Amino acid sequence: MMTEQTLLLDPAGTEAEKVHGRPRLLLDATMHYCPGCSHGTVHRLVAEAIDELEAEEQAIGITPVGCAAFLYNYIDIDWVQASHGRAPSVATAMKRLCPDKLVFTYQGDGDLAAIGTAEAIHAANRGDNIAIIFINNAIYGMTGGQMAPTTLLGMKTATTPMGRDAALNGYPFKVADMLTLLDGVTYVARQSVDTPAHVRQAKKSIKKAFDNSIHNRGFSFVEIVATCNSGWKMPPVAANRWMEENMHAVYPLGELKDLAAQKAAQE
């Protein structure tokens, strides 16, 4: 587990304490993502959360298409590949067939917030006991940098070279905010992985969502506001800064809904 501490010798020959190591479930495989991509960090958090919950044998991950389509190459659990946008429907079936399992999807904004919108909304409204990890980088990263439903107003993409115009293209789709209104939804959080503090909060939210699925507390949703430096045509450091200055204002971070915590506080 990540938090296991081991005494080692540092370069100076003195004892040092190893606090962080490679997550046990993260396979020794070179990731295919662009340098600076947020996916790699989130993959690590997913692996750590499953390990710390001791849910390796219970976990079933569902991936559709997009940049994360090959997630099964990196985390050593059971995986199911779904058609574009259909991961929530597959997850619903898996959880109902195996109610004692941790079932989650890992989806991008082009997948979940576009072709898969209906599947996600109805799974949430039914209160299906699954968790969704939603990567929002406001662009179609794999297919050429086109506008996504989450693209910011004024943001330039391959299909909005002059910037997204509300009159022509509509407004950014705030999926997490919408899901908080549904009765079947237990937990909604929006986090990022741009700073160490935000990484810790993102892991906490992912772990809480997974725990909800294990214990059948209802639908959980964790949005990760992310970068796509290749799609944004920026180097990694500049992309991270642009995200902080622009995306966090439209997609503010934090826990938006936590019914389990509310119930615990009332007891």
Buried (B, 14 or more C-beta within 10 A) or exposed (E): EBEEEEEEEEEEEEEEEEEEEEBBBBBEEEBEBBEBBBBBBBBBBBBBBBBBBEBBEBBBBBBBBBBBBBBBEBBBBBBBBBEBBBBBBBBBBBBEEEEEBBBBBBBBBBBBBBBBBEBBBBBBBBBBBBBBBBBBBBBBBBEEBBBBBBBBBEBBBBBBEEBBEEEEBEEBBBBBBBBBEBEBBBBBBBBBBBEEEBBEBBBBBBBBBBBBBBEEBBBBBBBBBBBBBBBBEBEBEBBBEBBBEBBBEBBEBEBBBBBBEEEEEEE
